[in-house]
Structure formats: C-alpha cells, structure tokens
Amino acid sequence: MKTIHKFDWAAKELEELKLKNLYRKFRVLEELKGTRAKVQGREITLFCGNDYLGLSQHPRLIEAFQRVSNEWGVGSGSARLISGTSKWHEALEKRIADFLGKERALLFSSGYLANLGVLSSLAGSDDLIILDKLSHASLVDAAHLSKATLRIYPHGNLEYLENIIKKAKVRRIWIVTDSLFSMDGDLAPLPELVELKNRYGAYLVIDEAHATGVFGSTGKGVSEHFGVSDAIDVHIGTLSKALGVFGGFVAGSNELIEYLINHARTFLFDTALPAPVCAAALQAFDLIERESVLRSQLWGRVEQLRKGLKGIGAPILESRSPIIPVVFGDELKTLEAAEFLLKEGFLIPAVRYPTVPRGKARLRVTVSSIHSEEDIDRLIFAFKSLVSLADKNS
Ligand code: PLP
C-alpha cells in the first residue's frame, strides 16, 4: 500500500524553522533535586525555571500533597460545578482572597486558563481590550478569544495608551497587563495605570503570575509593592511559579467571581484541580506569608547575579526582579550561548521568537532563593568565559 504522508507540509515548515534557528525541542531532566538536575547523565544547575522560592520540593508542600492524596486520590473526577468542589478548593479560595485582601477568589486549572476564562467572559463585542505589547501570550490569546476589539500599546507607553482610550467609543474598556513582565523582567507602571483607569472609568486587569510570592512586603505581588492592591479590579495569579504547585486563580469582588463561575468557559468546562494540589498550595501561602526570609534570600541572590553579570559586561536588561534577561539579539548566537553554558553545567535555554520579538533572542536567566552564593558565582564565571569568547570572535 502506498504511504500517504499527510503531514509533509508540517515537516516542511519545521525544516524552515530549523533554517531560521527557531526550532524547539525538549531537554529531558532525568533527575531533579532543588536547582540540580541530571541531563544526559550530567549534573547541571537550572537557572531557567520559575520556582523562585524553591517551594516545589519543600517538605511541607510534599507532606500535604501526600497526606491529602492518600485520602482524596490524585484526580478530582469532575468539573467544579458537578462534583469537583471539595473542602480543599473552598479553603484555598478563601485563603487566596484573605491573602490578597479581596472579597473572593476562584481557582482555575492553570494561569493560562484563568486568563482565557476571565477575558473571554468579561469582555464582549461592544468592548475594547488594551494590552501592553509585551503581555504574555495567554493574555493575547484571551483577548482574541473574547469578541472585543483589541488594541496594543508599545511597552510601557502610557501616552499611547491614553490616546487609544480617548478615542474609544465602546461599552467598557479593559486595560490588561502583566504586573511583572515574564521575558523582560520589568514592572508595569501600576500606579499610573490605576490613575488612568480611574480617570476614564476603565477596568484594570493584572496578571501577577511571576510576582506573587516575590514582590511586596508580604509577597502579594507588584500591586502590593506599589501600594495599589485595592484599586485593582481583576487580580489574576498562578500557583505554578513562586508558589511551587500548579493551577491559576482570579481574585476580586463577589460579583466578579459569581459572574466568572457562571460564564467563564475554561472554568465551567474544565476538570477541577486535584485536592492534594490545593492542600500543597495552602502550605505555600503560609510559607510565603510567614517566611519572609525566603524572599530576602531571593533578593540577595538576585542582586549578586545582577551586579556580577553587569560587572563582566554581559548584555543584561536593566530589570530589578528574579528574571534577568541576557539579550544577544541574534537567534543563532543565543543558541550557541545556551549550548556553551550547558557544557559548563547550566541549563538556560535560548528564548526566541515568538516568545520574544524577532531579533531580540535572549537567555532568560532566573534566580531562585535556593540557589547558593556559590551557584551564582559559578554562573557569573561561566558568563565571563562566554563574553570573552564572543569578544574574541567579533
Ligand atoms: N501569565 C504569565 C505572565 C505567564 O508568564 C504565564 C506562564 O508562563 C502564565 C500566565 C500561565 O500560567 P500557568 O503556567 O499557570 O498556566
């Protein structure tokens, strides 16, 4: 029988991606302990994850996960409105709302699904969604999924944003932004955004995915850092980064949450998070609130790495967060840099288009509170060799 290659077209497109240095593939971790992993039999140190406080392997989270999975199993068996709501979901939603000082919170199965559910249900065809150019892909997809008109303003350009607002003749305006930008590591100007949305009667939706547990004196995020938490209309977060677990959440007013329960399709038609995940997340919120040492340790390491990389002339972006992008621009150069660092024992994959704009390829270096000072020194040393090699070759 003649073989029909129905996906020849896909293979051809993949070849084109390879030619453009944009092809992606897995790097399989054979073992993982803290920031140490084994890849192809070699021990390497991770400087690329979002486990900013090292909670994903914290004994208290693991103990809660194991204890509750013994009683409740590892799957929830149905959507929340069928039989998927346990006392653990209720307890975690209450904990999140109390932690953030909001009336109520609602869990989603991931931060991505929270973003899709929120924007697609809140914004309709008579509305306008305005996004910062560097907003996370999930917010862009969410805006497309809603029937609203979408406008994008250049990163951080509030004048441009205000001009869009001034010209808008719509039912409702939704200003949507990451609070800590995931690829540049910088902060959204939340106080100015609050001022704008108040002036024009717009809504402000923020995604604190990378900031929860990290920013603010008690880890509530960038909104706490700037003292504007009460002014945020829709606060979205994830359990999958500094909280070390999995899942997403939305917090806000009672009406907002009731509306989402009844309209957000990624909530309605999705299986509930497993109870042990909620139990582990409850422990994570306790640690974030009570163990401020985790955060001070993280910030100490961030400063150590930032100063070190700057000192050796690495092309870092001026961020003040655990996300330190080293921007090479050229895709091939960035891939080669990632390979070099892997040989030196560090996993920091090359981030390329479409995750970042074309020609802005980078190594997105991320710091965790469980990196040791020695880990950071070793990485700076490896970057030093990389930078001097690049200087020699240029
Ligand atoms: N929002 C931002 C800003 C992100 O960076 C991410 C993930 O990288 C998400 C949302 C999605 O969150 P989750 O991984 O929980 O789906």
Boltz pocket constraint, residues with backbone or C-beta under 6 A from the ligand:
constraints:
  - pocket:
      binder: B
      contacts: [[A, 110], [A, 111], [A, 112], [A, 113], [A, 115], [A, 136], [A, 138], [A, 178], [A, 180], [A, 182], [A, 207], [A, 209], [A, 210], [A, 238], [A, 239], [A, 240], [A, 247], [A, 248]]
      max_distance: 6.0
